[in-house]
Structure formats: C-alpha cells, structure tokens
Amino acid sequence: MSAEGPVEQTSQDRGSSPREQQDRDPALDRVPTDLFIGGRWVPAASGERFDVQDPATGRVLASVADAGPEDGMRALEAAAQAQAELAASSPRQRADWLNAAYQAVMDRADELALVMTLEMGKPLAEAKGEVTYAAEFLRHFAGEALRIEGGYQRSPAGDGRFLLLRQPVGPSLLITPWNFPMAMGTRKIAPAIAAGCTSVIKPAHQTPLSMLALVDVLAEVGVPAGAVNAVTTTHAGAVMEPMIRSGLARKLSFTGSTKVGKVLLEQAAERVMRTSMELGGNAPFIVFEDADLDDAVAGAMAAKMRNMGEACTAANRIYVQESVAEAFGQRLAEAMSRRRMGPGTEEGVTVGPLIDEAALDKVRELVQDAVERGAQVLTGGEAPGGDGWFYPPTVLTGVSPEARMGSEEIFGPVAPLTPFTTEAEVVGLANDTPFGLVSYVYTRDLDRALRMAEALESGMVGLNQGVVSNPAAPFGGIKESGLGREGGAVGIEEFLELKYVGIAGPRSAQEG
C-alpha cells in the first residue's frame, strides 16, 4: 500500500519490461523486481539491475533492481517515518495483518514454491514445505502480538509501585540468507510486525524473488506503507553499513556466516544496537550402538539432506559407535544412493543443484581433502558435469578428524562418518568446535540421552529426531553460532524493549 492507496499491480510498475515478461516463467509473472520503499515499487537510483539465475540450468530468470547506499538510506528513512504509526497500532490490528498474510501465502503456496525452486534449486515438494513453514511464522506471531505482557507490583518497602512496559525497539534491519529464502524472512518480519517495529529487509542476491513475492503479499493484505521495506543488492556491505551506522535503525537481525556476522557486530557496536545473530554451524550427529539404526538412518537423511545439505543445521560431522559403524554406513549409503538428482521442477527429483559454482567447487575440494586423508567413498563422490551445479549424495567413511570438513561447514549433500568408542570420547569430539548451533543424538538409553543433552555445547539438541526447527520453538545457538533466539514465545522479545516506570505510593484514604 502507498500513502495514497494500493500500488498499481502491473508488470511495468513491478520493474520488468514487456520483453522480460515474455522470457520469464509464468510463475514469475506476479513477482515484483524493483525495490519496495515506503509502500511503492521503485527502481534503484542508479537504474542498475542484476540477473537472478536458475542453479539447475544457469539460465537467467529475471533481472532485479540493484540498490546502492542511497537506496538503502531511503528505505531506512521510510521505516523511521512509519515507526510511530506502526507502534501505535493495536495488537489486534497487527495480528489481523499477520493472519491475513498467512492465509494469502497458503493460498499461493504452489506458485510461491515454484518461484523458490526456480531461483534456489530445492525440489518442489521441499519448496512447498518451506512455504508452509514460512507461513506458520506469520500465524504464530499473530498470536504472540496479543500476548505482549507488562507488569505491576508493589515495591519491597511498600512506598511505591513498579510499572513494567514492553515497547517496540524501533526500525529494524533484517538480513536473510539464500538457503531458506522465504522462511528466514517470515521468521524475522513476523515478530517485527507483531511487536510494532518497522523494518528494512535485505535478501541474499542469489534468491531475491521469494522475498519480493512475500513483501508483495504483505502490501496486498494492508500492512501500512513504510512498515516493511525491501532492498535487493549485489553490494551488501556498501548498502548495509551506512544504515547500521546511521543511528536511525535500532535493531539488527542477521542470518548468515559467522565471518560476516562478526563484521556486522562491530558496526552495530558503534550505535549499541540490539542484535540477534543466527550464524554458522558444525552440527555433530551421534549414533550410539543401542540406537534403532533404521530410525538413525532416517534421522541422518533428514538432518543431512534437507535443502541438499545447504543448511546451518545440517549434520556436518557424523559420529557412529564402532560396533555399528559399518552397518550404519551401509544403510546410509543405500538410502543416499536411492535419491534422484536433477532440476527441482522435475517429478520424482529429491536432490536439486547447489546454489552456485562456488558452492560446488567447495564441496568438491572438501571431499577431495577427506579422501586424500584416508576416507573411503561408499556412494557418490563425483560431480556429474553438464548444466547446473549438481553434486550427488555422498557418503564417506573413515573420515579423519583432521579433514577440513571436520571444521568447515560442508553445505552440500556429503555425509562424513567417523567411528568412536566411548561416550566421553564423542562428547569431546562433538564439542571441539567454536560453533554451537545444534547437535543430534540417537540412543534408546534415557539416562544417556539426558546426559548428552546437558553435555553437548549447542543451543539446540535433537534427541532421536533429525529436524529441530519449529516456529513455536526458540531457534538459535551459542558460542560463535550466534546471539539471541528466533521463533517460539521468546522470538518477539528480540524486538521489544523493557521500560520500568517508578510510581510514588498512593496516599492513604485519610490523606485523600
């Protein structure tokens, strides 16, 4: 919505020429490709654009406005101007916007899933699962908007009263990654709106279309002009730094690499900004000899192969107790080899391409390094060549602790297996990392499960399950995996400030 009324919903206003419309897949026809600032779709000030490619074929899907620093500041100024109005809106109104957005996303789930598959590569069924997951954050935080609490109490001495208020932090900068291009957006935008915070969101340049489609949905359901703004850019550092240092933004939420997160934290420190960071992971997946091996293999497939392994929660180091290591490796290799690789739009495909050539090169290098250090390939291990950035599901056994993939995120469909002997040994191996996002444990021994859950240094633990993400649960890590939590009842707290008001005690009836 603009200040004057709805934005005209034409392809020209959304940033694509008639020629581009003819070349685009029909699923992309409704997706805007300009910047969204103050309720309007506008081109970058420079007029520059960049191409979005299909990772399965390398073909260009669309060209998108390439924002510069001037555009970023315009978006932030629009957010700052809209802040008072959004903060003054009622919790019920904010909940209604989010519920309407939830329904709109669900109504367009097939279309949005296809857009995601085209720009990111994940199979259609998985993309639709992400759209549903993304929508659930909208519905969850619609409920949380109605549960923002304060407090009132008598002072300990009895001579005063304490009034506690929770108020919006203010204009927020939201930076999302390419691997979950819609869900990582709703996980940030939904609590911001629920709390009454305006925002500027910057999606990854590899996958901007899903975010632009989501922002368009929010505009269509009536979220006020300036409440949510979107800038797409290939100059992320140059665009974000002035906004962070400006003093207009009061909150920074980032999902991405630890390296970039540290840079952003340094910049945010200048203005003492509120920050939440969901950074890199190096998840251990631990299988004890008493585990149900079929369940453990299914869990490993879920933890490893979700999103082709391109997830911060992916099982990066798989430790299997020696007595069952061979049997587990064979079963996992069989399960991995049954996966069909190809473009995510093709029926029956369960493994799509990696996001780009650089990602493919890194996976190749990590596998080669492990093999050179003595690992054996049980299945996969060689990229097929041809169009797209594909790497087959791969299982390596006997991976040395010194292999690079023991300390670097693989971000690909490669499962490295390392045997262990004792519980104490595997706890030491699992915790020997600067990261601490999530850990997975498979065992039927309840005492061991509880010991492991307490001993593992991570913000989340999956006990006999390979997926921990849930909109109703707090997501986040410790150590160099991040700060703060997203989702759950605590997710909205990241966008709220606590204010204490001291009140003089009431006069007695006689004084009155």
Buried (B, 14 or more C-beta within 10 A) or exposed (E): BBEEEEBEEEBEBBBBEEEBBEEBBEBBEBBBBBBBBBBBBBBBBEEBBBEBBBBBBEBEBBBBBBBBBEBBBBBBBBBBBBBEBBBEBEBEBBBBBBBBBBBBBBEBBEBBBBBBBBBBBBBBBBBBBBBBBBBBBBBBBBBBBEEBEEEEEEEEEEEBBBEEBBBBBBBBBBBBBBBBBBBBBBBBBBBBBBBBBBBBBBBBBBBBBBBBBBBBBBBBBBBBBBBBBBBBBBBBEEBBBBBBBBEBBBBBBBBBBBEBBEBBBEBBEEBEBBBBBBBBBBBBBBBBBEBBBEBBBBBBBBBBBBBBBBBBBBBBBBBBBEEBBEEBBBBBBEBBBEBEBBBBBEEEBBBBBBBBEEBBEBBBEBBEBBBEBEBBBBBBBEBEEEBBBBBBBBBBBBBBEEBBBBBBBBBBBBBBBBBBEEBEEBBEBBBBBEBBBBBBBBBEBEEBBEBBBEBBBBBBBBBBBBBBBEBEBBBBBBBBBBBBBBBBBBBBBBBBBEEEEEEEEEEEEEEE
